[in-house]
Amino acid sequence: MSPLEQLALGALCLARGVREACRPAAWAVWWPVLLALLAVAAAIAWAAHPAVSWAMAPLLRRASGGVDPLHFPLLLQRLSAWAVRGDRWVWALVAPPCAGLATAVFARRFGAGVPPRDPVRRSLAL
């Protein structure tokens, strides 16, 4: 294969990959990750709000080792650490099944013939 043919094939593959990545079906399986990250961010940002403090205060006290973290300076100092912890949990628990489903979506799109419900069952089976 000549270098010109290799460049043309590479450009064709890149164009098709970008076109497929822009399809909404390719991103639909990642909604649970987005929603989980938004939930973590909202829970941390509203940790001291009376509407959610009844649930968040015991969790934050347990995570901070008994010190009352809801006082003003400590809350702001520890928000970044709690955000990192929440982010790690989301990417460890929610993202892997979504990645498997995304792989199945791309395989089905490119003709691998994967049954649509089979990857869901496999990714949710423990």
C-alpha positions as CSV (number, residue, x, y, z in Angstrom):
1,M,0.0,0.0,0.0
2,S,1.4,3.3,-1.0
3,P,1.8,6.3,1.5
4,L,-0.9,8.2,-0.4
5,E,-3.4,5.3,-0.1
6,Q,-2.5,5.0,3.6
7,L,-3.2,8.7,4.1
8,A,-6.5,8.5,2.2
9,L,-7.6,5.4,4.3
10,G,-6.6,7.2,7.5
11,A,-8.6,10.3,6.5
12,L,-11.6,8.2,5.6
13,C,-11.5,6.3,8.9
14,L,-11.1,9.6,10.9
15,A,-14.0,11.2,9.0
16,R,-16.3,8.2,9.6
17,G,-15.3,8.0,13.2
18,V,-16.0,11.7,13.8
19,R,-19.3,11.4,12.0
20,E,-20.4,8.5,14.1
21,A,-19.3,10.2,17.3
22,C,-21.5,13.1,16.5
23,R,-24.6,10.9,16.4
24,P,-26.9,11.3,19.5
25,A,-27.2,7.5,19.8
26,A,-23.5,7.3,20.6
27,W,-23.8,9.6,23.5
28,A,-27.2,8.4,24.9
29,V,-25.6,5.6,26.9
30,W,-23.5,8.1,28.8
31,W,-26.5,9.9,30.4
32,P,-26.2,8.0,33.6
33,V,-22.7,9.2,34.1
34,L,-23.7,12.8,33.5
35,L,-26.6,12.5,35.8
36,A,-24.5,10.9,38.6
37,L,-21.8,13.6,38.3
38,L,-24.5,16.3,38.5
39,A,-26.0,14.6,41.5
40,V,-22.7,14.5,43.3
41,A,-22.0,18.2,42.4
42,A,-25.5,19.2,43.6
43,A,-25.2,17.2,46.8
44,I,-21.8,18.8,47.6
45,A,-22.8,22.3,46.7
46,W,-26.0,22.1,48.7
47,A,-24.6,20.2,51.6
48,A,-25.4,22.9,54.2
49,H,-28.8,23.8,52.7
50,P,-31.7,22.9,55.0
51,A,-33.4,20.9,52.3
52,V,-30.7,18.3,52.1
53,S,-28.6,18.8,55.2
54,W,-30.7,16.2,57.1
55,A,-29.2,13.6,54.8
56,M,-25.8,15.1,54.1
57,A,-24.7,16.2,57.6
58,P,-24.3,12.7,59.0
59,L,-22.5,11.5,55.9
60,L,-20.1,14.5,56.0
61,R,-19.5,14.1,59.7
62,R,-18.7,10.4,59.2
63,A,-16.4,11.2,56.2
64,S,-14.5,13.9,58.2
65,G,-13.7,11.8,61.2
66,G,-16.0,13.2,63.8
67,V,-15.1,16.9,63.3
68,D,-18.2,19.0,62.5
69,P,-17.5,19.9,58.8
70,L,-20.5,22.1,58.4
71,H,-19.0,25.1,60.0
72,F,-18.1,27.7,57.4
73,P,-14.3,27.4,57.0
74,L,-14.1,23.6,57.2
75,L,-16.9,23.2,54.7
76,L,-15.1,25.2,52.1
77,Q,-11.8,23.6,52.8
78,R,-13.1,20.0,52.3
79,L,-15.5,20.5,49.4
80,S,-12.8,19.7,46.8
81,A,-11.8,16.5,48.6
82,W,-15.4,15.4,48.7
83,A,-15.9,16.2,45.0
84,V,-12.9,14.1,44.1
85,R,-14.3,11.2,46.2
86,G,-17.7,11.4,44.5
87,D,-16.1,11.7,41.1
88,R,-14.1,8.5,41.7
89,W,-17.1,6.6,42.9
90,V,-19.1,7.6,39.8
91,W,-16.3,6.7,37.4
92,A,-15.7,3.4,39.2
93,L,-19.4,2.2,39.5
94,V,-21.4,4.0,36.8
95,A,-19.0,4.5,33.9
96,P,-17.9,0.9,33.2
97,P,-21.4,-0.4,32.3
98,C,-21.9,2.7,30.2
99,A,-18.6,2.1,28.4
100,G,-19.7,-1.5,27.7
101,L,-23.0,-0.3,26.3
102,A,-21.2,2.3,24.2
103,T,-19.0,-0.4,22.7
104,A,-22.1,-2.4,21.9
105,V,-23.7,0.6,20.2
106,F,-20.7,1.2,18.0
107,A,-20.3,-2.6,17.2
108,R,-24.0,-2.7,16.2
109,R,-23.6,0.5,14.1
110,F,-20.6,-1.0,12.3
111,G,-22.4,-4.3,11.6
112,A,-21.1,-6.6,14.3
113,G,-24.6,-8.0,14.8
114,V,-24.8,-7.7,18.6
115,P,-28.3,-8.2,19.9
116,P,-29.5,-4.9,21.6
117,R,-30.6,-6.4,24.9
118,D,-27.7,-8.9,25.3
119,P,-25.1,-6.2,26.3
120,V,-27.5,-4.7,28.8
121,R,-28.0,-8.0,30.5
122,R,-24.3,-8.8,30.5
123,S,-23.3,-5.4,31.8
124,L,-25.8,-5.5,34.7
125,A,-25.1,-9.1,35.6
126,L,-23.0,-9.5,38.7
